[in-house]
Amino acid sequence: MPQLSLLTPLGDLTLSEDEGAIVSLDWGRSSHQESTPLLTAARTQLQDYFDGTRTSFDLPLAPHGTAFQQRVWAALTTIPHGQTWSYALLARVVGSAARAVGQANGRNPIPIIIPCHRVVGADGAIGGYSGEGGPDTKSFLLALESRNPFT
């Protein structure tokens, strides 16, 4: 499986591609680096995101998960840049319980690109984050998006 890493303000991230789609974004640097046109485009889009010049991603995605997780992850991609939804709102959108969407959110294999960081508690509390750095990383991403003049 081709993988390509990039250095970001959050540290090293590694993108993985399978059958022409992005399947994961992981914290850390892969020892195996293989540049493909898709991985190069994804790396560029992520760099633009961190530079504050990109508010959405235009990449083929194929996260592996259950049908329910797929529904949750698809709904996450509709949350506008610079905005947040509560777990309760996300649950209403997908027709499920907040706890179930929270669990699916935590299993998102393509964080940042599938913006699970945009989901917060009903009271605005940050909540958890499955990426390295946990809630601090989630706070960083939300702050990055709130500073973006293109939002």
C-alpha positions as CSV (number, residue, x, y, z in Angstrom):
1,M,0.0,0.0,0.0
2,P,1.6,3.3,-1.0
3,Q,2.2,5.7,1.8
4,L,3.5,9.3,1.9
5,S,4.4,11.4,5.0
6,L,4.4,15.1,5.5
7,L,5.5,17.4,8.3
8,T,2.7,19.5,9.7
9,P,2.3,21.8,12.8
10,L,1.0,18.7,14.5
11,G,4.1,16.6,13.7
12,D,4.5,14.0,11.0
13,L,1.4,12.6,9.4
14,T,1.3,9.7,6.9
15,L,-1.3,9.2,4.2
16,S,-2.1,5.8,2.8
17,E,-3.7,4.9,-0.6
18,D,-5.4,1.8,-1.8
19,E,-7.0,1.3,-5.2
20,G,-6.9,4.9,-6.1
21,A,-8.4,6.4,-2.9
22,I,-7.1,7.7,0.5
23,V,-7.8,5.0,3.1
24,S,-6.0,6.5,6.2
25,L,-4.2,9.4,7.7
26,D,-2.0,8.4,10.7
27,W,0.2,10.2,13.1
28,G,3.9,9.5,12.6
29,R,6.3,9.0,9.7
30,S,6.2,5.8,7.7
31,S,9.5,4.1,6.9
32,H,8.1,3.2,3.5
33,Q,7.5,6.2,1.3
34,E,6.0,5.9,-2.2
35,S,4.8,9.0,-4.0
36,T,1.8,8.6,-6.2
37,P,-0.2,11.4,-8.0
38,L,-3.0,11.0,-5.4
39,L,-0.8,11.0,-2.4
40,T,1.1,14.0,-3.7
41,A,-2.2,15.8,-4.3
42,A,-3.4,14.9,-0.8
43,R,-0.1,16.1,0.8
44,T,-0.4,19.4,-1.1
45,Q,-4.0,19.8,0.0
46,L,-3.1,19.1,3.6
47,Q,-0.2,21.6,3.5
48,D,-2.6,24.2,2.0
49,Y,-5.1,23.5,4.8
50,F,-2.4,24.0,7.5
51,D,-1.3,27.2,5.7
52,G,-4.9,28.5,5.9
53,T,-5.4,28.6,2.1
54,R,-7.7,25.6,1.8
55,T,-11.1,25.0,3.5
56,S,-12.1,21.7,1.9
57,F,-10.5,18.7,0.4
58,D,-11.1,17.3,-3.1
59,L,-9.8,13.7,-2.8
60,P,-11.3,10.3,-3.4
61,L,-11.7,8.7,0.0
62,A,-12.4,5.0,0.9
63,P,-12.3,4.7,4.7
64,H,-12.8,1.1,5.8
65,G,-15.6,0.6,8.3
66,T,-19.1,-0.6,8.9
67,A,-22.1,0.7,7.0
68,F,-23.0,2.8,10.1
69,Q,-19.5,4.2,10.4
70,Q,-19.6,5.1,6.7
71,R,-22.8,7.1,7.2
72,V,-21.3,9.0,10.2
73,W,-18.1,9.7,8.3
74,A,-20.1,10.9,5.2
75,A,-22.1,13.2,7.5
76,L,-18.9,14.6,9.0
77,T,-17.8,15.8,5.5
78,T,-20.9,18.0,5.3
79,I,-19.9,20.1,8.4
80,P,-18.7,23.4,7.0
81,H,-15.1,24.5,7.6
82,G,-14.9,26.7,10.7
83,Q,-18.1,25.4,12.2
84,T,-18.9,22.7,14.8
85,W,-21.8,20.3,15.3
86,S,-22.7,18.7,18.6
87,Y,-22.7,14.9,18.9
88,A,-26.5,15.2,19.4
89,L,-26.9,17.0,16.0
90,L,-24.7,14.5,14.2
91,A,-26.8,11.7,15.8
92,R,-30.0,13.3,14.5
93,V,-28.5,13.7,11.0
94,V,-27.6,10.0,10.8
95,G,-30.6,8.8,12.8
96,S,-28.8,7.3,15.8
97,A,-27.8,7.8,19.4
98,A,-25.1,10.3,20.3
99,R,-22.9,7.7,22.0
100,A,-22.9,5.5,18.8
101,V,-21.9,8.5,16.6
102,G,-19.2,9.4,19.1
103,Q,-17.8,5.9,18.8
104,A,-17.9,6.0,15.0
105,N,-16.3,9.5,15.1
106,G,-13.4,8.1,17.2
107,R,-12.8,5.3,14.7
108,N,-12.5,7.7,11.7
109,P,-9.4,6.5,9.8
110,I,-8.9,9.7,7.9
111,P,-9.0,12.5,10.5
112,I,-8.7,16.1,9.4
113,I,-9.7,15.3,5.8
114,I,-12.9,13.7,7.3
115,P,-13.3,16.4,9.9
116,C,-14.2,14.5,13.1
117,H,-12.6,17.4,15.0
118,R,-15.6,19.6,14.2
119,V,-17.9,17.6,16.6
120,V,-18.1,18.9,20.1
121,G,-20.3,18.4,23.2
122,A,-23.8,20.1,23.3
123,D,-22.4,22.6,25.8
124,G,-19.5,23.4,23.5
125,A,-16.9,21.3,25.4
126,I,-14.2,20.0,23.2
127,G,-14.6,16.4,24.2
128,G,-12.1,13.7,23.1
129,Y,-10.0,13.3,20.0
130,S,-8.5,10.1,18.7
131,G,-5.5,11.7,17.1
132,E,-2.1,12.1,18.7
133,G,-2.3,14.9,21.3
134,G,-6.0,14.2,22.0
135,P,-8.1,17.3,22.9
136,D,-5.1,19.6,22.5
137,T,-4.9,18.6,18.8
138,K,-8.6,19.0,18.4
139,S,-8.4,22.5,19.9
140,F,-5.5,23.4,17.6
141,L,-7.5,22.3,14.5
142,L,-10.6,24.2,15.6
143,A,-8.5,27.3,16.3
144,L,-6.8,27.0,12.9
145,E,-10.2,26.9,11.1
146,S,-11.6,29.8,13.2
147,R,-8.6,32.0,12.1
148,N,-9.1,31.2,8.4
149,P,-10.3,34.3,6.5
150,F,-11.8,32.2,3.8
151,T,-14.4,30.6,6.2
